[in-house]
Amino acid sequence: HIMSRQHQTKFLAKLSIFAPLFLILFLYIILTPYTKVEESFPIQAIHDFIFQQVPASNETTNTTSNESLQQNGNVSSVLSSWDHLTFPGVVPRTCLPSAIVSALFSIFKHFIIRGREHDSLSSLFHGIIVPHRFQGLDLDSVSHVEAYSRLIRGVCLIVVRFLIGCTTLSAFFFMIYPLRKRFVKWTVLLTMVQFHFLFYASRPLPNVLALSWVLFAQGHWIRRNFLKCFFVMGFTAVVFRGELFVLIAPMALIAIACGWVSVFLGGISGLLGMSVGISVSLVVDSWFWQRVLWAEGEVLFYNTFMNKSREWGIMAWHWYFSSALPRSLLFALPLAFLGIALLGISYKSKPFNDRSAHKDEPHIAYSKRAPVLALGITSLIFVALYSQLPHKELRFIFYVIPCFNIVAAVAVEFLWSYPRGSVRLLTRLSILSMLVFSLAATTMFYYASSLNYFGADALTQLHELELNSTKPKLVHLDAHTTMNGVNRFIHQNTSLWQYTKEENYPDYSLYSHLLTGTPENFLTDFEVIGTQNGFDGISLREFRVRTAPKIFILRRKGFNTFDREKVDQELAEFKMPAGCRQPNLKWAQKKGKITIHAQIYGARDAKHLLNSLGLRLYANDSRSKTYCISLKFFAPIDETQSTVEILKSKIRITLTKKYAGGGKMWPRLLKDKKTPSYLKINWDEWSLEEDEIEIREVFSNLHGETKRGKQMSAPLHDSAVFTASWTKKLGITPRMQQKYLNLLNRYLTVQRVAWGSLLFAVGFVVSLTWIV
């Protein structure tokens, strides 16, 4: 039925309070779009539903046995390319949630295609969103929106995650909608300053895919629709996560003990939901796994009855209470215990059916107080019971985080409203301080977590390194790489790229590239062309997040993107004047660049050839003396990014290393191991230039300078030049300069964290002002 105007106003008011959660969720998705190993099966299945051919069922009734066999063979051949059959894993997982998300994506895609008929919107979509985050995609071939689901895989990944996140938050909104407005405000604020719930709300974890169903069921619980609650919980437990039986048991006992539902009706409702769930799972999963299968039943038997989950690690019995809940709830955890106590005292002292007794009470609405108290108690019982299993992960108890936030909101509202005078001021300052500290901890958690997807970053870096290569490539991804960010959405969708994650494959000679965490095993036949850093711990003493090389990008020796013989021939064919002199050369390097200064005063009539392997150059000076330079470099350079500049007193050559992403320092400039007498090292000259450039780049990143921007602000520019120039004036040695730069980098790392905290704080204050 159509909502009344009063209900519409109430709905829009609470939805506006909820809006900041969607904004934060979207920022998390954009900044960290990749997935990890726990999300592997659902995200790969979603990819295959979107991009692979889905086998159709037999629509004809007069199908002969031979036709049926042929059709089954076609189904098997189509499914053979799907990831869940190529790499089935230890136990089979249900394909139903992935199919639901894919269906939502299809609806969204249809809506986008119909709404993107104008070139301006298409240009905005392709020109802004895609290149900035997924530069390896072949966007030049994307000329029509019909190619949307075929090529723009990176954007599809973001859309899929956004749909999952919207589903989770919509279920959360349904859950807390019956509560009074002030409790909704505090619940939203507590959720905003916590990291784990919003960061994982859009991730295709099996637990998160089940979370929206659990929140929907708990919303019916708060509305006292207990039969609907048990039906949905029973369905979710047998389809998505069998661990939910541990949550259903205390909920059922409390509902029966309080007289909210009878044993017969509650049991019938739960069994009916389980029957529907098992039937749907048998139909869907048997079709996609090509055998009769109840997927969650096998998972439950494997992890619980066979106790195989302990092979993935064992934690102490108190780990959920001593580590997982404090990290995920932060200051809301003690407030949740206080909220349960307050609700319990109110439950015992005043009857629920007395409206006048609760009219001015800052607690939850009288009809919702008992279900919310029951949710808090059942959440505690669920965590206590689940602590008996040896293998523990935070994602196993995601379902209780919203419940604890709701009962914590009861405590916050009590502390914010009840005390008078100086006590009220003290409690309000304490609450605001807890929110700010929680926000700072969330910032640190996010920065550390964003560095945990180095496998995907390494694969993206490989795509950039081989962007101009036209040779077919077969890439092997080891387990360490695939567990930390790689999925099919970030694979290149061209015939030039093929990927495999086969383990213990005997013949590595088939591969052109390797992404591995143990490069020492392959250096005989492969060379390192890049590395990718990742999270390596938090240093409280230095107040920074440590990083270390995690993934090494290897390329088979001899697999070059250019013809070495042809390039050498180009250098040999460049004719140099006879009798020319050799100028003095000074060179220096950083991780990505090399500068060479040729001491030729007043150079004119200069001609040169600069390619991937060397440099040939000759020029006349102011006295008409001819100077020649002939160099063959130690390693290939990127000639498209390298320059030769004719200055008044010298010629400056700036070389960009071909594979600068690895950050490797050359042991020497020339291919020949013998250093000529005319080639010297000039670190002082390099430091003046590079320090200024490096500092300018860092400050421009901090202050938002774009590629089209001119310069950073004058004070920052002057300070950068001042810092770099005084190193020479004070006689600082190169070693001291390096030490200074290390300290400067550490300072700038702290500054980045500080700036990030400030931005989060500003957003938090704006949201707080909007909500309160």
Buried (B, 14 or more C-beta within 10 A) or exposed (E): EEEEEEEEEBEEEBEEBBEBBBEBBBBBBBEBBBBBBBBBBBBBBBBBBBBBEEBEEEEEEEEEEEEEEEBEEEBEEBBEEBBBBBBEEEBBBBBBBBBBBBEBBEEBBEEBBEEBEEEEEBEEBBEEBBEEBBEBBEBEEBEEBEEBBEBBBBBBBBBBBBBBBBBBBBBBBBBBBBBBEBBBBBBBBBBBBBBBBBBBBBBBBBBBBBBBBBBBBBBBBBBBBBBBBBBBBBBBBBBBBBBBBBBBBBBBEBBBEEEBBEEEEBBBBBEBBBEBBBEBBBEBBBBBBBEEBBBBBBBBBBBBEEEBBEEEEEBEEEBBBEBBBBBBBBBBBBBBBBBBBBBEEBBEEBEBEEEEBBEEBBBBBBBBBBBBBBBBBBBBBBBBBBBEBBBBBBBBBBBBBBBBBBBBBBBBBBBBEEBEEEEBEEBBEEBEEBBBEBBBBBBBBBBBBBBBBBBBBBBBBBBEBBEEBEEEBEBBBBEBBBBBBBBBBBBBBEEEBBBBBEEEEEEBEEBBBBBBBEBEEBEEEBBBBBBBBBBBEBEEEEEBBBBEBBBBBBBBEEBBBBEEEEBBEBBEEBEBEEEBEBBBBBBBBBEBBBBBBBBBEBBEEBEBBBBBBBBBBBBBBEEEEBBBBBBBBBBBBBBEBBEBEBEEEBBBBBBBBBBBBBBBEBEBBBEEEEEEEBBBBBBBBBBBBBBBBBBBEBBBEBEEBEEEEEEBEEEBBEBBBEBBBEBBEEEBEBEEBEEBBEEBEBEBBEEBBEBBBEEBBEBBEEBBEEBE
